[in-house]
Structures are given as C-alpha cells and as structure tokens.
Amino acid sequence: MPSGSGSGIVHSATDTPTAAGRLAVSVTFDSQITVGSDWGSDVRSSVFCTQDGSTVQGELVPMSTTRQSQALRYVFDVIADEECEYGLYGTLGGAVTGNWWNVLVVAELIKR
C-alpha cells in the first residue's frame, strides 16, 4: 500500500520493447486522500511512461477523501530496444496525504 505526500511513482514496471510501436498501459487501483481535503487541483493520479529520458503522463484524474476504485488507460508511442518504465503516478500538492491499494498495471505492445 504505497502512501505519502508529494508527487511520485506509486507503482511501476519496466520492459524493453522489441519493436517500435504503441504501448497501451492500463492501471486499476483504489485510492483515498487520508489527510487534507479533495478541493485542491493538485490531488491526482495518472498513468505514465518514461523512455529515453522523457516522461509522458496520461489524463490526470482526481482523488477523493472517500475511498474509490478507478481504472485508467493511456497509449504511449515507444521506440525499439530502449527500456521503458510505466505505471501509476500520484500527485499530492499542499498539506495532503494519500493512499493507493490494489494496484494492477497491465501493458500491451502494439507493433507498427
């Protein structure tokens, strides 16, 4: 159960695509703000992919003070033979603490 305050990787995996293409990353998880309120715009979760020193994030979705289940999916362009890290990224701005549970990351490479 990753938790804390600030921004960073909640859960991730790494892989090296054997061909250039698109990496479809799906993440399901439960999340909850445990300290603070859900009124801030900087209380979010998103899917991310880092490859060759560049990080791309999918749509940012809000967290709440009520525990909720969420599913995110985003498709990233990737290059061959270069390791990539992908998964769930959390952003907690201000005096806020949050938790994530039951994180499942699934990725599928769609070759060009």
C-alpha positions as a printed Julia matrix, in Angstrom:
112×3 Matrix{Float64}:
   0.0    0.0     0.0
   2.06   2.99   -1.21
   1.23   6.17    0.64
   2.61   9.58    1.45
   2.61  13.18    0.36
   4.26  14.91   -2.59
   4.44  13.61   -6.14
   5.95  10.43   -7.47
   5.64   6.92   -8.78
   3.1    4.84   -6.88
   3.69   1.55   -8.72
   5.6    0.74  -11.89
   7.02  -1.95  -14.14
   9.79  -1.91  -16.74
  10.11  -3.56  -20.11
  12.14  -3.21  -23.3
  10.01  -3.16  -26.46
  11.39  -5.4   -29.2
   9.85  -3.19  -31.89
   8.73   0.41  -32.23
   5.03   0.86  -31.67
   2.46   1.92  -29.15
   2.36   0.76  -25.54
  -1.19   0.54  -24.17
  -0.97   0.81  -20.37
  -3.98   0.05  -18.16
  -3.98   0.61  -14.41
  -6.69  -0.28  -11.9
  -6.46   0.8    -8.27
  -8.21   2.09   -5.17
  -7.2    5.48   -3.78
  -8.11   7.85   -0.97
  -6.94  11.15    0.47
  -6.29  10.4     4.14
  -5.19  13.86    5.34
  -6.49  17.1     3.84
  -9.41  17.76    1.51
 -10.33  16.9    -2.07
 -10.79  20.53   -3.13
  -7.28  21.03   -4.49
  -6.49  20.62   -8.17
  -3.14  19.02   -7.28
  -4.62  15.81   -5.87
  -4.48  13.45   -8.85
  -3.47  10.06  -10.2
  -2.33   9.3   -13.74
  -0.74   6.67  -15.97
   2.84   7.45  -17.01
   5.57   6.13  -19.29
   9.25   7.09  -19.21
  11.57   6.15  -22.07
  14.87   7.62  -23.23
  14.77  10.3   -20.51
  11.32  11.59  -21.45
   8.21  11.12  -19.28
   4.68  11.36  -20.65
   1.59  11.3   -18.42
  -1.94  10.4   -19.37
  -5.02  12.22  -18.18
  -4.92  13.32  -14.55
  -7.89  12.03  -12.53
  -8.9   13.42   -9.13
  -8.66  11.6    -5.83
 -11.22  11.95   -3.05
 -11.48  11.69    0.73
 -13.79   8.73    0.05
 -12.01   5.55   -0.99
 -12.77   4.88   -4.65
 -11.86   2.36   -7.33
 -10.53   3.73  -10.6
  -9.33   2.43  -13.96
  -7.03   4.41  -16.25
  -5.72   3.65  -19.73
  -3.36   5.56  -21.99
  -1.46   4.7   -25.16
   2.18   5.83  -25.47
   4.48   5.86  -28.51
   7.62   3.8   -27.79
  10.85   3.05  -29.62
  12.51  -0.34  -30.02
  15.3   -1.66  -27.79
  15.05   1.16  -25.23
  13.87   0.29  -21.71
  10.69   1.99  -20.59
   9.13   2.34  -17.15
   5.35   2.66  -16.92
   2.66   2.56  -14.27
   0.75   4.76  -11.81
   1.88   8.26  -10.84
   0.44  10.22   -7.92
   0.38  14.0    -7.42
  -0.4   15.28   -3.94
   0.03  19.03   -3.59
  -0.22  21.05   -0.39
  -0.91  19.55    3.04
  -2.4   16.33    1.69
  -1.59  12.66    2.25
  -3.0    9.83    0.16
  -3.02   6.05   -0.12
  -3.31   3.65   -3.04
  -4.31  -0.02   -2.78
  -4.81  -2.99   -5.11
  -2.71  -1.5    -7.91
  -2.66  -3.6   -11.09
  -0.6   -2.49  -14.11
  -1.07  -4.21  -17.49
   0.76  -3.22  -20.68
   0.37  -4.39  -24.26
   2.76  -3.53  -27.1
   1.06  -2.79  -30.41
   3.77  -3.13  -33.06
   3.83  -0.81  -36.06
